[in-house]
């Protein structure tokens, strides 16, 4: 299929720059993929669409405050680092920004001198490998000194410092799910940002089991499809894990006739990676390069709670594969007419 088949026009003012006042205050567009019927609801209504015996599958990855500033040793020049993944203890793949090219052997300090770094080699795509050292826990230092790595389409208003205490505190809280557990992502599984503790309790009260899986979201989630044909796209890989306990619970729910309702495309990707041809979820960990596109047939996901996605993105292709391209694009057109807020801090869809 052509990549251009998944394009749409979005007014820039509909790209959400700040989260809703409360997690569950966002709007929710409900699409019945069998009939094409659309409903305009709110996230607070989400429990109404879940049945006793269903499983709500959430991604319990934790976003690292992976964007951090510092200075070069010697010259004192400003340095900005975006940490992508820890390949080995103390060895990180990162994006390094400073005046001039990244020099192998170059040393720098981050976070008011708490973290010391050295560039070991230059990688492809502007990335570098670096060694980082810190007294005590590096993650603890990042929690205190780093910033959440917000996507590039979130731009703070002029006059609002990106590292200002108020904005920093807001993003630290709201660009993280309430059930985040395992550090490893550099982007949030954004559908889960809508779920508060109170809403999860209301969901459990309906007899729905909340089941965690893990997928650490990487920079590739923002990588556009550059090829004209979907088959020409090289999919990024991401680390995932399904515990034996989660796999057992999910399989028990399916055997009893319950649905697996994925919160976000990351949870959906884990489920479809871990499911065998019969839809049985296998426990384990690894890296997935699964690109869900037509004519893929879903093996495990029965419903999907998801945000609105960028044009010509692998995530939009995934949900269009689940619900039908024309139906999804019609739903997006309706959301634009009704002035829904798009992308990470925006409103959401429920596909049944």
N, C-alpha and C positions, 0 to 999 in steps of 0.2 A: 504494500500500500504506500501511497505518497505521504510524506511528512506534512505537506501542505493541507492534507485533508483534516488535520487536527489544529488548524489555525483559527483564531477568532480575534475580533477587535475589542479591546478593553480600554475604556476611558481611564486615563492615569489617575484621576481623582478617586477611583474605586479601589485602588491598592491601599489596603489598610496600613497605616503608619503606627498606630498604637492599638493595644488590645482593647476589647470591650471593658466597661467598668468592672464587671464581674465575669468570671470564667463562663458561667452558664447563661450569660445575657446575650450571646450571639444569636443570630437568626439561623434557621435550619430549613433548607429546601429539601423536601422529601420526594424522591422519584421511585415510583413503582415500575420496575423495568419490564414487567409482564404486560402492563396496560398503558404505560407512558403517562399515567396520571401524576400531576404535580400538586404538592401541598406546601403552603407557606406556613411554617411553624417556627418554634424556637427551641433552642437546645434543652431548655427545661422540660420540653415535651418528649424528649428522647425515650425515657422509660416506658412511655405508653406503647412504643413500637416493638418492645422486647417481650418475649413470652417466657413464662416459667419453664425452666429446663434448658434455656439458651445459654451459650457461653459468650461473654464479651471478652475479646482477646485484645490485650493492651501491650504496647511496647514499653518495657521498663528501663530502656536506656536513659542515661543521664548526660545532659549537655555539659561539656567542659567549657569553662570560661577561657576559650582557647585563643582569644585575641589579646595580645599584650604588647606593651610599648617599652622601649628602653633606649640605650645609647651604645654606640661603638666604643670599644676600648681605644684609647689614644686620642682620636679626633673628637669624640663626644657627639658625633652625628646621630641624628634621630633614627631609630630602628622600630619597625613594626613587624611583628611575627604573628602568623596564624598557624597554630599547630593543627596538623591534619590527623596523624596517627602515630602512636608509639609502637615502633616495630620491634624493639627490644628494650629492656630497662635502660632508660637514659638516652636512647637513640630515637629521634623523632623525624618523621617526614613533615615538612612545613613549607609555608610560603613566607619568604623573607623580603621585606621592602625597606630600602634605604637608598640614599643618594649613591649612584654608581651601581655597578654589578656586584652580586654576591661573590666574594672572593673566598676560595677554599683556604681554610686556616684562619679566616677572619674571626675575631672574638668580640663578644658584646655582652652587655648586662641588661637584664630585664627586670621590670617590677621594682623600681627603686633599688636595684643592685642585689635583690634577693636571689635571683637566678642568673647563673653564668652559662654562656653558650659559646659554641665553636662550630663553624660551618665545616663539614667533613667532605661533602661533594655536592655538585649541582646535578639535579635530576631533570627529567623531561617536564615540559609544561610549566617552566618557571619555578619548579619546586626545588627544595634543597633537603639534604639530610644533615641534621645537626645533633650535637651532643649537648645535653642540658644537665647541669648540676645545681643542687640546691641543698642548703642545710635543712634537714627535716624533710617533710613530705612536699614533693613538687605540686601535687594536686591541691594541697592545702594552700600553698603559695599562690597558685593560679586562682583559687576561690577568692582570695583576698585582693589580688592585684590585677587579675584579668577581667576582660569584658565578654559577655555572651557574643558569639560570632553571628550576629544578625545577618540575614540575607541581604544582597546588595540593593534590592528594591525598597528596603526600609530606610528612609532618609529622615533624620531628625530635622525639625524646623530650624531655620537660621537663628542664632542666638541661644540655642539650647545646647550646651556642651555635652558631647556624647559620653564623657566620663563624669558628668555631673552626678552628685550623690542621688538626687531624686530619680532621674532617668535610669541610672545604673541599678538602683534598688528595684525599680519597676521591672526592668528587663530580666534581672536575676530571678525574680519571682515568677513572672508570667511567661518567660521563654523556657519554661521547665514544667513538665507534668507533675502532678501532685504525687504520683507513684514512681517517679524516677528513682532508680536504684544503682545501676551499674554504669560508671563513668566510661565514656568512649565516643560519644557523638559530637560532631561539630555543627549540627543543625538539629532542631527539635523535631520530633514526630508530631507535627502541628495539630492534627485532629485531636490528639489527647489533651491539648491545652485547654479545651472547652470543659473538661470533666473536673468538677470540684469534688471534695470529699463528701459533701452532702448529696450531690447527684449520684455518686457511686453507691452511697448507702441506700438511696431510693431504688437504684437498679438492683442491688442485692436483695432488697426487701420484696421484689417481685419474683424472687426465686431464680435469679440469673447468677451464674457463677462468673466471677471476674478472674481471668486466667492470664498470667504474664508470659510473654516471650521476649526475646531480646534481639534487636538489630541496631548496630551502631551506624548511624547515618553519616555518610561522608560527603565530600564536596561534589561528588558525581551526581548527587540528587539535583543539583542546579545546572548540570551540564545539558545544554540544549541538544536536540537532535540535529546534527549538522548535515547529514546526508539527505539527499532528495527522497530516497526510499527508506522505509523503516528497517529493512533487512540490512542496510549498510551501516547501521549504528552500532558502535562498539559499546556495550553496556559496562558500566563500572561495577566493581565488586564491593560487597560490604560484609562485615562479620556478623554472624547471627548465632543464636543458641536457643534450643528448646530443651528444657529440663525434662527428665523422666516423669516427674510429677505433673508437669503441664501437659505432656503428651498423653499420659494416662487419663487425665481429666477430659481433655478435648475428645479423645476417642470414645470415652464413656458417654459424653453428651451426644455425640453423633449416633452411637448405637441406640440410644434412647429416643432418637427422633428430634433432638434439639438442633438449633442452628448455631453455626459459628459466625458471630458478628465481629468483623475485624474493625478495630479503631485505627484508621489510617492505612495508607498504602504500605507503610513499613511492616505493620503486623500482617497485612495480606501477603506481602512478599515472603515473609517467613513461613506462613502457613502453606503457601503453594510450593515453596522450596522443600519443606519437610514432609509433604504428603506424598505417599506412593500413588501408583496408578489407580488404586482402589479408594483413595481418599483417606487412608489411614495415616495419622501423623506419627512420624518417626522422631524420637528424641536424638539429640546430638548437636554438634557445633561445627562451624566451618565458615566458608565464604560463599556468597551467592552472587551469580551474575545473571540471574533470571530476568529476562526482558519479556514482560507479559504484553503480547500484541496479537492481533488476529492472525490465525484462527484458533488461538489458545482457548482451551476449555477449562474453566476453574474446577479444581478437584476438592477443595476444602472450604473456601469462602462462600458463605450463603448470603451475607449482607455486608455492606461497607459504610462506615461513618467516616467521612473524609472532607477535607477542605477543598476549596476551589484552586485549580492548578494552572500553571503557566501555559500559554499556547505552545503547541509543538513540543511538549515535554513528554518524557517517558511515563510520568505519572498520569497525565491526561489520557495517554494511549491506554494505560492499564484500566482506568475506570470506564473508558469507552469500550474496551474489550468485554468488560463485565456487563454493561448496561446497553450497549449498542451506540455506535458513533453518532448517528443522527439524533437519537434520543438525548444523549449527553449534551451535544451542541445546542439542541433546542432548550434544554434546561439551563445551560449557561446563558443563552440569549434572554431567557426569562429572568434570570438572576440579575443580569445587567439592566434590563428594563426596570426592575424593581429596586435597583440601587443597592444590591447586596455588596458587602465588603469582601475583597478578594485576597487570597494568598495567606501567608503565615499567621498574621494577626487578624484575619478576616472571619467571615461567616463560614457556614459549612453545609454539606449535603448528607443526606441519608439515602442510600440506594438499597432498596429492598427487592 
